[in-house]
Amino acid sequence: MTIESCWNYPTLLCTPPWKIEGVFPTETLLPLEPEAYTITQEGDIWRVTVKHSGEVLYEGPGPLELVESPAPF
């Protein structure tokens, strides 16, 4: 049996609180690859923006990290 499927490894937006011992970061599933987003910082405010549309997906405390999920969905 051959399975021909294009795996989709979604992007995870990891937000605070990850610097507090014993607390895991909040992970939000994003539909596009990590390269489709931009992270910017102005003072204490961090933003995640979709490059092609300019839509702001997150605005708040950081630091932030975009990572490709290790599991396909």
Z-matrix of the N, CA and C atoms (Angstrom, degrees):
N
C 1 1.451
C 2 1.527 1 108.64
N 3 1.307 2 116.24 1 127.70
C 4 1.460 3 121.66 2 179.63
C 5 1.519 4 109.13 3 -109.48
N 6 1.304 5 114.88 4 129.41
C 7 1.459 6 119.84 5 176.59
C 8 1.516 7 107.18 6 -108.88
N 9 1.311 8 115.44 7 119.44
C 10 1.454 9 120.21 8 177.24
C 11 1.522 10 107.67 9 -110.47
N 12 1.294 11 114.66 10 102.56
C 13 1.453 12 120.38 11 -176.81
C 14 1.518 13 109.06 12 -140.01
N 15 1.288 14 115.21 13 139.38
C 16 1.461 15 120.52 14 175.45
C 17 1.524 16 106.68 15 -88.49
N 18 1.321 17 117.18 16 112.10
C 19 1.456 18 120.80 17 -179.91
C 20 1.522 19 109.76 18 -67.96
N 21 1.268 20 115.14 19 141.06
C 22 1.456 21 120.98 20 177.92
C 23 1.521 22 107.87 21 -114.87
N 24 1.318 23 116.90 22 109.96
C 25 1.448 24 121.78 23 177.73
C 26 1.526 25 107.55 24 -100.91
N 27 1.316 26 117.96 25 100.17
C 28 1.458 27 120.15 26 -174.09
C 29 1.530 28 112.81 27 -70.56
N 30 1.297 29 114.39 28 164.90
C 31 1.455 30 121.99 29 176.95
C 32 1.522 31 108.66 30 -90.39
N 33 1.317 32 116.06 31 139.02
C 34 1.460 33 121.80 32 175.44
C 35 1.522 34 108.33 33 -110.97
N 36 1.324 35 116.25 34 128.87
C 37 1.458 36 122.10 35 173.12
C 38 1.517 37 106.47 36 -93.70
N 39 1.329 38 116.86 37 113.04
C 40 1.463 39 122.10 38 179.96
C 41 1.522 40 108.65 39 -99.03
N 42 1.314 41 115.57 40 122.72
C 43 1.459 42 121.85 41 -178.11
C 44 1.531 43 109.40 42 -120.26
N 45 1.334 44 117.86 43 165.69
C 46 1.460 45 120.51 44 179.09
C 47 1.530 46 109.81 45 -56.19
N 48 1.283 47 119.39 46 159.67
C 49 1.466 48 131.27 47 14.50
C 50 1.510 49 112.30 48 -100.76
N 51 1.320 50 118.92 49 93.58
C 52 1.456 51 119.63 50 178.63
C 53 1.517 52 113.31 51 -102.60
N 54 1.298 53 117.37 52 -5.50
C 55 1.457 54 119.02 53 179.32
C 56 1.528 55 111.83 54 -94.21
N 57 1.318 56 116.47 55 -3.33
C 58 1.459 57 120.71 56 178.98
C 59 1.520 58 107.16 57 -91.06
N 60 1.311 59 116.71 58 126.08
C 61 1.459 60 120.67 59 -175.83
C 62 1.527 61 111.31 60 -58.76
N 63 1.324 62 115.86 61 131.63
C 64 1.451 63 120.96 62 176.79
C 65 1.515 64 115.07 63 84.73
N 66 1.322 65 118.03 64 -0.37
C 67 1.467 66 121.19 65 -179.55
C 68 1.519 67 108.31 66 -113.81
N 69 1.311 68 116.62 67 127.51
C 70 1.455 69 121.13 68 179.42
C 71 1.519 70 110.37 69 -83.40
N 72 1.312 71 117.37 70 151.49
C 73 1.467 72 119.40 71 177.13
C 74 1.518 73 110.74 72 -68.52
N 75 1.291 74 115.26 73 156.03
C 76 1.451 75 121.48 74 173.42
C 77 1.518 76 107.18 75 -77.94
N 78 1.312 77 116.95 76 132.43
C 79 1.461 78 120.84 77 178.78
C 80 1.519 79 109.33 78 -116.90
N 81 1.333 80 115.19 79 127.54
C 82 1.454 81 121.75 80 177.55
C 83 1.512 82 108.00 81 -115.84
N 84 1.303 83 116.44 82 128.91
C 85 1.459 84 122.50 83 -179.43
C 86 1.527 85 109.57 84 -76.36
N 87 1.333 86 116.73 85 127.00
C 88 1.466 87 122.61 86 176.63
C 89 1.527 88 108.58 87 -114.67
N 90 1.332 89 118.32 88 144.75
C 91 1.465 90 120.77 89 -171.61
C 92 1.533 91 116.32 90 -80.36
N 93 1.310 92 118.77 91 -18.99
C 94 1.468 93 120.81 92 -175.48
C 95 1.523 94 111.00 93 -103.67
N 96 1.334 95 116.28 94 168.16
C 97 1.458 96 121.03 95 178.14
C 98 1.531 97 109.62 96 -68.16
N 99 1.340 98 118.05 97 157.11
C 100 1.468 99 120.73 98 -176.87
C 101 1.527 100 113.93 99 -55.71
N 102 1.332 101 117.37 100 -32.42
C 103 1.464 102 120.98 101 -178.63
C 104 1.531 103 112.89 102 -67.89
N 105 1.325 104 117.93 103 -12.56
C 106 1.465 105 121.72 104 -178.34
C 107 1.528 106 112.53 105 -82.89
N 108 1.317 107 116.80 106 -4.03
C 109 1.465 108 121.51 107 -175.93
C 110 1.521 109 111.14 108 -120.23
N 111 1.332 110 114.82 109 154.88
C 112 1.452 111 122.25 110 175.41
C 113 1.519 112 108.53 111 -123.15
N 114 1.329 113 116.57 112 135.38
C 115 1.463 114 121.53 113 173.35
C 116 1.523 115 107.57 114 -107.87
N 117 1.331 116 116.28 115 128.81
C 118 1.459 117 121.21 116 176.29
C 119 1.522 118 108.91 117 -128.33
N 120 1.316 119 115.36 118 157.91
C 121 1.456 120 121.16 119 178.36
C 122 1.509 121 109.38 120 -134.08
N 123 1.323 122 115.87 121 130.77
C 124 1.468 123 122.61 122 173.99
C 125 1.518 124 106.78 123 -128.61
N 126 1.321 125 116.07 124 102.63
C 127 1.465 126 119.82 125 -175.46
C 128 1.521 127 109.37 126 66.12
N 129 1.334 128 116.39 127 -125.43
C 130 1.459 129 121.26 128 179.79
C 131 1.524 130 112.99 129 -91.05
N 132 1.327 131 117.51 130 -2.54
C 133 1.463 132 121.85 131 -177.13
C 134 1.525 133 110.40 132 -97.42
N 135 1.333 134 115.91 133 127.25
C 136 1.461 135 123.66 134 176.99
C 137 1.519 136 108.52 135 -110.40
N 138 1.326 137 116.26 136 145.11
C 139 1.467 138 121.31 137 179.80
C 140 1.520 139 110.33 138 -132.38
N 141 1.344 140 115.21 139 141.92
C 142 1.452 141 121.82 140 169.92
C 143 1.516 142 105.94 141 -114.41
N 144 1.324 143 115.92 142 123.07
C 145 1.458 144 122.62 143 -176.27
C 146 1.521 145 109.69 144 -124.00
N 147 1.340 146 115.75 145 141.75
C 148 1.463 147 120.67 146 173.05
C 149 1.524 148 106.56 147 -77.64
N 150 1.340 149 117.02 148 124.41
C 151 1.467 150 121.13 149 -174.85
C 152 1.529 151 113.10 150 -59.31
N 153 1.322 152 117.78 151 -46.87
C 154 1.463 153 119.50 152 -172.09
C 155 1.526 154 114.09 153 -76.21
N 156 1.338 155 118.16 154 -22.63
C 157 1.465 156 119.57 155 -177.23
C 158 1.526 157 113.85 156 -113.22
N 159 1.326 158 116.52 157 -19.99
C 160 1.461 159 119.67 158 -176.42
C 161 1.521 160 113.39 159 80.25
N 162 1.339 161 117.11 160 3.82
C 163 1.464 162 120.95 161 -179.24
C 164 1.526 163 110.01 162 -68.08
N 165 1.337 164 116.76 163 130.99
C 166 1.464 165 122.10 164 177.65
C 167 1.522 166 107.80 165 -88.64
N 168 1.341 167 116.22 166 120.00
C 169 1.462 168 121.45 167 -178.87
C 170 1.516 169 112.60 168 -95.24
N 171 1.323 170 116.22 169 -26.70
C 172 1.455 171 120.66 170 -179.59
C 173 1.508 172 108.39 171 -146.10
N 174 1.326 173 115.45 172 139.18
C 175 1.464 174 121.69 173 174.94
C 176 1.515 175 106.59 174 -147.23
N 177 1.335 176 115.85 175 114.20
C 178 1.451 177 118.88 176 -177.43
C 179 1.510 178 111.39 177 170.40
N 180 1.352 179 115.83 178 -158.92
C 181 1.460 180 119.52 179 -176.85
C 182 1.515 181 112.17 180 -69.20
N 183 1.299 182 114.84 181 153.73
C 184 1.458 183 121.50 182 178.03
C 185 1.504 184 109.59 183 -124.96
N 186 1.272 185 117.67 184 -166.55
C 187 1.449 186 127.30 185 5.38
C 188 1.525 187 111.74 186 -77.58
N 189 1.334 188 115.28 187 160.93
C 190 1.455 189 123.24 188 -179.47
C 191 1.513 190 109.61 189 -117.71
N 192 1.317 191 114.85 190 158.64
C 193 1.455 192 120.14 191 175.15
C 194 1.524 193 108.74 192 -147.57
N 195 1.316 194 116.91 193 135.42
C 196 1.453 195 122.51 194 173.32
C 197 1.525 196 107.62 195 -104.62
N 198 1.329 197 115.97 196 124.87
C 199 1.458 198 119.61 197 -179.72
C 200 1.519 199 109.31 198 -131.98
N 201 1.324 200 115.02 199 147.34
C 202 1.463 201 120.05 200 175.30
C 203 1.524 202 107.17 201 -79.84
N 204 1.321 203 116.22 202 127.10
C 205 1.449 204 120.68 203 -179.77
C 206 1.531 205 109.78 204 -60.15
N 207 1.338 206 117.06 205 139.64
C 208 1.462 207 119.51 206 178.11
C 209 1.536 208 112.58 207 -77.80
N 210 1.321 209 117.09 208 -5.55
C 211 1.465 210 120.65 209 -177.35
C 212 1.523 211 110.63 210 -118.55
N 213 1.323 212 117.60 211 133.25
C 214 1.471 213 119.43 212 177.39
C 215 1.521 214 111.32 213 -74.65
N 216 1.323 215 116.32 214 149.04
C 217 1.462 216 122.14 215 177.20
C 218 1.502 217 108.81 216 -127.60
